Amino acid sequence: MARDNSPKERQQKQLERKQGRRASYDRILIVSEGSKTEPNYFREIRAAFRLHTANVEVQPSELGTAPIQVVQYAQALFEDGDRHKNIQRRAFEKVYAVFDRDDHDSYHEALTLAASLDGKLRNDAKQPVAFQAIASVPSFELWLLLHFEDIQAPLHRDEVMRRLKLHIPGYDKGAGNAFAITGAHLSVATLRAERLSARFTAHTDPEPFTAIVELVKLLTTLRG
């Protein structure tokens, strides 16, 4: 009998194999503002902790880089899936939208939208889905800088980058290996970020804050 080698058939088989490899822990969708820096970082963690790609999906926003667009794309990708990326509809227990404060006009609107979606969406098992904004003030690089410095006061994103390059010469947006370079200092960065979270929130900008720590703690303990 002739085999069906149509693109649709091959795509369906790839999806079935991906589903078959899924582990027992939660399925997580991460959508980021950045197209390289954040996806590379989270994919590094996924590889380092041997998490199944079927359980941890990392995608940059395709609607745009404004915070509201990141949240909207995360919602759309969860609800509609993407057959070209082999992502099924509503196939996650947790959805995270990762974005920076920077100077974005839609920052607070994005926080509000994400909060309104938390627990309101249902997945393919008809269970409520956790939907969370993972915001950084002023930027994702604050999280990396906390691996080397204890930041307690507001910093402009340019100053964050300047200081970070003192510790990671040649660092730039889109750089790879950020987790490998900073991982030895993860525990101290976690403590510093948690101390900031005890004083500030995503809503208290320009005070320094990053929720990246929450997502990193989840990913690094996901397998128990």
Secondary structure, 3 states (H helix, E strand, C coil): CCCCCCHHHHHHHHHHHHHHCCCCCCCEEEEECCCCHHHHHHHHHHHHCCCCCCCEEEEECCCCCCHHHHHHHHHHHHHHCEHHHCECCCCCCEEEEEEECCCCCCHHHHHHHHHHHCCCCECCCCCECEEEEEEEECCCHHHHHCCCCCCCCCCCHHHHHHHHHHHCCCCCCCCCCHHHHHHHHHHHHHHHHHHHHHHCCCCCCCCCEECHHHHHHHHHHCCC
